Amino acid sequence: MADKQDRVIFHCDCNGFFASVEALDNPALRDVPMAVAGSPESRRGIVLAKNELAKQCGIYTTQTVWQAKKMCPSLVLVPPRHGRYQEVSRQVNQVYDRFTDMVEPASIDESFLDVTASLAYFEKSPRHLADMVRDQVRRDVGVTISVGVSYCKIFAKMGSDLKKPDATTLITRENYQSLLWPLPVGNMLFAGKRTVDKLNAHGIFTIGDLARAREDALTYMLGKAGAMLHRYANGVDDSPVLRRGEMPAPKSVGNGKTFAHNLTAMEEITPALSALSDEVAARLREGGQMCQGVQLSIKSPDLQVISRQTRLQAPTWLHKEILDAALALLTANWQPGAPIRALTVTAEQLVTADEAQRMPEQISFLDALAMGAGQPPAQIPGEPSFAEGAFCPLAARQKRAKMEKLEETIQRIRAKHGEDSVGLGFGEGYEVPDNNLPF
């Protein structure tokens, strides 16, 4: 690098990650065109990943399954196994940890590494250290990665996209104009289709055009995004690589699903909400967080969306409590029998589990007496006894503690034996959503 003060940033991107993991577990899949995809019968069945043979047939990610099969009749479709992908992702990041303690996972198959301080230790140039990381991942995990090397995160990310698979691309202050500026402006990170259409309408067709444009004109055209894109096109990006402990916790965790057919009966809606709530609860526990509120979003067949929220009596990461809140919102805000195209359950107002334990809890007078006496409160005249099913707050909390232990045990079993090793009692026939990302 020209400037000795420059950082050295790697962007490591696993090649065709889902497909690579499937081929890792089933080597026969390496010899056929193969794609990881949703159900062909589903309206949202799309290609999530493909191997190199499928790519040579023209198959691309986000392509619908029926289009992919039409283009390549011999295409082998494999259902996604997100638990397995998470496991391999952890293994890949453990390799990165051997080269630097500054590793920032950007997604399940991408991570940024700041190796500025590692170069002297390993006595390698940036390119040679990147090649060393690629070789280590290939040998230890069995998947390949492409690495972009640069002095900033934006160019490192763009570098890993330039050459695939299993390649290293170096973007420096000396070569970024010749490498990146001739590319279509749509190749610029964060330049979506609408943004590209606006830029094209004003004569901006390449990244170089964007870099040379007046920043104030771009700001007038696109708002703050215009100034940001101008800076990035010129390689101005000082955003740090964050260690895992420095990464901000998500403000909410949500999961949504579009269904193969419109749901109308509670016999269909309840297990669908249960599957969504179960995954939300699992992600909360994985992150050591609890939610104080739940939001339910409902999309109708004509694509109209309503969203409703409720606040919980106490922070939770329990599947049942999240499900109960979602069902209550549905009952209160959706006409029985009205068709539902899609549902999203979101856990909101997140706190850490430690914070939740320190939060004061309001209890009833009878409950306070019960805790002080070490026994259930006295029976209220005219009410059924506790043995006959009357509500006892102390007993409810004890039951809740048992449910937390039960769900934690279920999660450990799934982590060891796979997501499908323990199912929900009425959730058969519903896949765990494949867009389980915090947002």
N, C-alpha and C positions, 0 to 999 in steps of 0.2 A: 504494500500500500504506500502511496506517496507520502502521506502525512503520518509521522510516527505516533501522533496523538490519536489517530483514528482507532475506533473499536474494530474488532473482528467478530462479525455476527454470522452464525450459520442458521439457515432455515432448512431443517431436515424433513423431508416429505416421503412417507412410505408409498411405494409405487403400487397402484391398484390394490390398496390394502386389504379390503374384504376378500377380493378374489385371491390374493396372495396367501391369506390365512387358510382359505378353503383348500388351495392347492398344497399348502404345507401339511394339512391333515389328511388329504387324499391326493397323493402325487399323480394319480391317473388323470386328474383334471387339468394338469399342465399340458396334456397332449391333445386337448379338444378346445374348440371355442366355448368359453364358459363365462357366465355372468351371474353375479349375486343380484337377486331381484325379488320384488314383492310378488304376490299371487297374480297370475295372469287373469283371474276372474275379477280382480279388484279394480275399481276405477282409479286407484292410486298406485297400481302396479307399475313400477318403473325400474330401470336398471340402476343399481346402486354402485356397482363396480364391475369391471370386466378384465379378463386377462389379455395378453398381447395378441393371441390368435383371434379373439373376438374383436379387438381393436382393428386388426388388419381387415376384418370383414366389414368395417364401417360402424360397428356398434359403439355407442357413446353413452356416457353417464347421463342420467335423467331421461333417456329415451324410454318411451313406453314399451312394455314387454311385447305387445302384439306387433309393434313396428320392428322391434329387434328380431323377433322370430320370422317375420316376413323377409327381412333383409338377410337373415342367416338361419335357414330352417334347421341346421344341425346344432344350433346353439343349445348348450346344456345350462339349464337354470337351476340355481342353488338357493334355497331360502336363507335369509340372514340369520346369524347367530351372534347377537350383540354381546352376550356375556363372554364368548370366546375372543371376540375382537378386543374387548376391554383388557382381557388377560394378556394378550400378545402386545397390546399397546404399552402396558406396564413393563413388560420385558424389554421392549425397545427403549423406553425412557430410562430404564436401569442401566443400559449400555451408555446412554448419553451422560449419565451421572458419573461415569468413570473418567470423563474428559473435562468436566467442569461442574461446579456446584450451581451455576447460573443456567438453569433449564426451565423454560416456560412452555408448557404444553399449550398449543393453540387450538387443537382439536384432537380427536382420537388418533389421527395418523400424522399430525404435524407438530413440530416443536421448534422453538427458537433457542439457540445456544449462544451465550456470550463466551467466547474462548480467548479473549484478549490476553488474560493472564496465563492461559494454558500453553501458549506457543513456546515460551521459554522453557517451561517444564518438560514438554515433549520434544523440544528442539526440532520443531517442524515448521515449515511454511504453512500459511493458511490453506492452500490447496492440498498439500500433502497430509495435513491433519484431517481435513474433510475426507480425503480418500481413506485414511485410517479408520475414521468413524464408520464409513460405509462398509468397509471390509469387516469390521468387528460386528456390526449388526447382521450382516449376511451370514457370518460363521456362527454366531452365538444364538441368533433367533431364527434365521432361515428365510427372512424376507429381505427385499432390497429397498434402498432409499435413494432419493436424489437430493443433493445438497446445493443450496445457493449460498455463496460466500460474498459478503460485502461489508461495508462500513456502517450500514444502517439496516433496520429491519425490513423496510419496504423493498429495497433492492435485493436483499437476501431472499425474500419471498419470491420476487419476480425471477430471480436467478434459478431457483429450484424448479420453476415451471418451464424454463427455456429448453432444457435438455432432459429427457427421460427415455428409458428407465436407467437406474443405477449409474448416475453421472454426477460430476461436480462442475459447477459453473461459477466462475469468479467475475464479479462486477465491481470495478474499481472507479475511483474518481477519473482515471484516465480513459476508461473504455465505455462508461455507461452511455455516453451519447451515441457512440457508434453501434452499441448492442441494442439499446432500448428505444431510442428516439425514432427509428424507422418503423417500429411496430404500430399497428392500428391502435387508436386511442382506447378502444374497448379492452385492450390488454392491460391498461392501467388499473391497478387495484382500486376498488371502490367506485369504478366508473360503470354504473349499470346501464341498461338499455335506454332508459329515458334520458339519462345524462348524456350518453353517446349521441342520441338523436339530436339533442339540443346543441351539442358541440359541433356535430356535422353540419347542422343548419347554419352555423356561423363560420364554416370553412375550416374547422379544426378536425382533421382526420387522423393524425398520427400523434404519438406521445411527444414527439418533437414540436409539433404545432402547439400542443398544450403547454409545453415548457416555455416556448417563446412568446406565448400570448401575454397580454397585459393582465396582471393579477386583478386590478380593479374592474376590468371588463368581465373577467370570469366570476368575480364576486357578485357583480350586478346580474349576471346571467344565472348563476347557480347558488347564490348565497354563500354561506361559510364553506360549503363543500367546494366551491370554485377555488377559493384561496388554498384550501387543503390539497386539492389535486394539483395545483400549480406548484406548491412546495414539493410534493412527492415526486412529480415529474422531473424536478430539478435536483432530486436527491437530498432534500432538506428534511431530515427526520432524526430527531434525537431521542425518540421514545426508548426507554430502557427495556432490557430483558429482565423480567421479574422472576425471582425464585418462587417456588410453589407457595411458600409461607407468606410471600408478599402479595400474591394475587388477591384482588378483592373478592370477597364472597358474593355469590349471586344474590340479587335482591328478591328473586322469585324462582321457582322451579315448576315448569309446566309441561304437560304432554297432551297432544291432540291426535285425533284419528278421523279420517274420512272413510266412511263405510261403503262396502261394496253395494249395498242397497240401503234405501232410506229406512230408518228405524221408527217404528210407531208404537210397538207394544213394550210395556215395562219388562216383560220377560227377555227382551233383547237389550233394552236400554240399561238395565241394572248391571248385567255382566260387563257391558262395554264400559260403564263408569267405574266398575270395580277394577278392571284391568288397568285403566288409566290411573286411578287412585293408588293402586298397588305399586306402580312404577314410580309415581311421585314420592310415595312414602319411602321406597327403597333408596331413592336418590337423596332424600333428606337425611336418612341415616348414614349413608356413605359420606355425606358432607358434614356430619355432626351438627345438623341444624334442625330446628323445629319451626313450624309455621303457626302464626296467630290468626291467619285468615285464609279463606279459600275462595277462589273465583271460578265460576263455571261459564264457559262460552258455548253457545249453541248456534249452529249454522243450519239454516233451512235449505230445502232444495233449490230455491231461487237465490241462494247465496247471501241472504240477509243474516246478520249476526247480532245476537244480543249477548251481553256480558253482565253478570250479576255477582256481587261479592257478599260475604258474610264474615263476621268476626267470631272466633271460637272462644269458648269460656276459658280454655287453658292452652298453652302451646302444645303441639303434638307432632309426632312423626308416625302416628299409627294409621295404617291403611283404612281401618274401619271408621275412624273418626273423620278422616278426609272424605271417604265415601259417603258417610251419613250427611255431611255438610253439602256435598255436591247433589245428593238426592233431594235434600230439603230445598235447595235453590231451584232445581228442576221442577219440583212439584209446585212451588210457589209462583213460578214465572213462565211455565210452558203449558199450553193447552193439551189435555190428555188426548192422545191419538194423533196429534199433529206430527207430520213426518220430520225426521232429523237426519240431515246429511252428515254432519260432523259434530264432534264434541271435543272440548279442551278443558282439562282440569288443571288449575294452577294453585300452588301453595304460595302464599304471600306473607308479608310482614315477618320475615325470617329472623330468628335469633339463634344463637348457639345453644347447644344443649346445656352448657354450664350456666348461661344467662337465664335460661328457662327455669333451672332449678332454684336460682336465687330470686326469681320473681315472686312477689307476694301473691298468695291465693286466698280469695274470699271464701269462707266456709260458713255454714249455717250454725246457729246457736246450738241446735241439737247435736250437730256433728262435733262441735267443740266440747260439749259435755261428754260425748262418747269417747273422744280421744283422751280426755282427762281421766275418765274412769276406767279406760281400758276395755270398754264393752260397748255394744251397740246402744243407741239411744232408746229410751223407753218407747213402748208402742203408743201411738197417738190414738185416743178414743175415736171409734168409728172408722178407723183405717185398718186395712189388713195387716197382719203381723209381717215382719221381715221374712219369715219362713214362707209366707204366702205371696211374697213378691213385691212388697212395698219397697220404695227406693231408699237405700241407705247410702249417704254420701261416702262414709268411710269405706264401706264394702265396695262401692263403685271405684274408689281410688285403688283399692287393693286389686280389684279385677283388672283395672287399667295397667297396673304394674305387671301383672301376669301376661297381659296381651303384648306389652312391649317386649318381654322376654321371649314370648312365642314368635313374634314377627322377626326379632333379631336372629333367632335360631333358624327360621325359615330362610332368611337372607344368607346365613352362613352355609346352609345346605346348598342353596342355589349357586353360591360362589364356588363351591367345591365340585358339585356334580352337574352344573348347568342350570339354565333358567327354567327348563321344563321339568326339572326333577321334582318340584313341589308345585302343584297347581292350586287354583282357587276353586272352591266347591261349586260355584255356578258360573265359572268363567270359561267353560269349555267352548271351543269354536271361535274364540277371539284371540287374535295375536296381540302380544305386547307391542305397543306402537314402536315404529322404527325411527321416529324423530324425537327421541328422548333427550332433548338438549335444554340445559338451563337457559332462561332468558329473562 
